[in-house]
């Protein structure tokens, strides 16, 4: 059985992903799936043929998933083989040029963006949630959190060693910190990466979905409005 940890920011912001009502600090880590988007909606169509559904699985079978969202139950047909992804530990050494990442940042008094968590996406999920946007639910000062999804470019990473983590997340420790530039369609974002920035990555896992699993479903939308998927991201522990 794989254990998944719900980070504090999971409760406040998952945007096109998972949302629950609780407070967080502006520099709190975000759940991996927050890296996809930051629009507070349950089922969001990025265009006429795709959608993302976030919520809790009500029922699961080999042919369909029923996901309970804040606005009601959504049925998604399963197109086999279904691949499930979950958050795993990573380090700054895994953040290389052209790696597709989501980085959670907090604006500093000098106008720069400071990373609080970096999320690495597998190649098959490249482009998911691409762009830079403010995240709802940011607490404290500094204007809230920003989520930027894109490819690493011109990075100057000082790779450190990852200390053990009981919460299935590696804490990166290095003496000098580093900077990176994240490029996305229409722009780029430079980010300062301080010591101890948490780094995680989404990886395929062998997990049979069941009622109570909190998920993000990346689905295709047919002309008649029906949804289908072969990819599901676990977004936290079971309720």
PyMOL commands that set and color helices and strands:
alter all, ss='L'
color gray80, all
select helices_A, chain A and resi 8-11+32-36+92-94+123-125
alter helices_A, ss='H'
color red, helices_A
select strands_A, chain A and resi 43-47+50-60+64-69+72-89+100-107+113-120+131-134+145-156+161-163+170-173+178-184+187-193+198-205+214-221+227-236
alter strands_A, ss='S'
color yellow, strands_A
deselect
rebuild
show_as cartoon
